[in-house]
Amino acid sequence: MITNRILMITNKIAIGENMGTFSIWHWIIVLTVILLLFGVGRISNIMSDLAKGIKAFKKGLQDDEIE
């Protein structure tokens, strides 16, 4: 019974049925590494700059529609 289950799991891995999917643990580890590399302050600055860029882009689109 246990050996059959192990064979089924190894066959799934060999076939690749679970390949390409990420669990919540993968994302937690990735986010932790990113926070360690960049720091919280730098990420908030990047997000702030991104928001300003999006706002400027939207304003530019509205200005083009008016003219």
One Martini backbone bead per residue (centre of mass of N, CA, C, O) as a GRO file, in nm:
protein
   67
    1MET     BB    1   0.060   0.061  -0.024
    2ILE     BB    2   0.303   0.253   0.016
    3THR     BB    3   0.450   0.184  -0.248
    4ASN     BB    4   0.226   0.280  -0.433
    5ARG     BB    5   0.233   0.576  -0.343
    6ILE     BB    6   0.527   0.630  -0.417
    7LEU     BB    7   0.494   0.563  -0.719
    8MET     BB    8   0.285   0.783  -0.780
    9ILE     BB    9   0.460   1.024  -0.701
   10THR     BB   10   0.702   0.969  -0.890
   11ASN     BB   11   0.534   0.978  -1.151
   12LYS     BB   12   0.441   1.272  -1.125
   13ILE     BB   13   0.724   1.391  -1.128
   14ALA     BB   14   0.821   1.267  -1.397
   15ILE     BB   15   0.586   1.390  -1.570
   16GLY     BB   16   0.491   1.690  -1.447
   17GLU     BB   17   0.219   1.778  -1.300
   18ASN     BB   18   0.363   1.987  -1.072
   19MET     BB   19   0.481   2.167  -1.267
   20GLY     BB   20   0.474   2.528  -1.226
   21THR     BB   21   0.389   2.532  -0.932
   22PHE     BB   22   0.301   2.747  -0.656
   23SER     BB   23   0.324   2.788  -0.337
   24ILE     BB   24   0.310   2.972  -0.055
   25TRP     BB   25   0.604   2.906   0.029
   26HIS     BB   26   0.748   3.016  -0.215
   27TRP     BB   27   0.649   3.314  -0.184
   28ILE     BB   28   0.763   3.364   0.099
   29ILE     BB   29   1.059   3.320   0.025
   30VAL     BB   30   1.082   3.529  -0.199
   31LEU     BB   31   0.996   3.778  -0.029
   32THR     BB   32   1.220   3.751   0.183
   33VAL     BB   33   1.459   3.787  -0.008
   34ILE     BB   34   1.378   4.063  -0.116
   35LEU     BB   35   1.380   4.207   0.159
   36LEU     BB   36   1.680   4.146   0.220
   37LEU     BB   37   1.802   4.288  -0.033
   38PHE     BB   38   1.631   4.579  -0.027
   39GLY     BB   39   1.427   4.648   0.168
   40VAL     BB   40   1.164   4.835   0.276
   41GLY     BB   41   1.236   5.126   0.186
   42ARG     BB   42   1.303   5.068  -0.115
   43ILE     BB   43   1.030   4.946  -0.194
   44SER     BB   44   0.857   5.196  -0.123
   45ASN     BB   45   0.998   5.383  -0.326
   46ILE     BB   46   0.930   5.223  -0.580
   47MET     BB   47   0.619   5.233  -0.545
   48SER     BB   48   0.597   5.539  -0.546
   49ASP     BB   49   0.718   5.584  -0.829
   50LEU     BB   50   0.509   5.412  -0.977
   51ALA     BB   51   0.260   5.578  -0.898
   52LYS     BB   52   0.357   5.844  -1.028
   53GLY     BB   53   0.378   5.731  -1.316
   54ILE     BB   54   0.080   5.653  -1.350
   55LYS     BB   55  -0.038   5.934  -1.301
   56ALA     BB   56   0.114   6.073  -1.534
   57PHE     BB   57  -0.001   5.896  -1.758
   58LYS     BB   58  -0.300   5.965  -1.713
   59LYS     BB   59  -0.267   6.268  -1.751
   60GLY     BB   60  -0.158   6.251  -2.042
   61LEU     BB   61  -0.413   6.121  -2.162
   62GLN     BB   62  -0.607   6.352  -2.088
   63ASP     BB   63  -0.457   6.577  -2.243
   64ASP     BB   64  -0.492   6.444  -2.527
   65GLU     BB   65  -0.809   6.450  -2.528
   66ILE     BB   66  -0.846   6.762  -2.510
   67GLU     BB   67  -0.677   6.836  -2.781
   0.00000   0.00000   0.00000
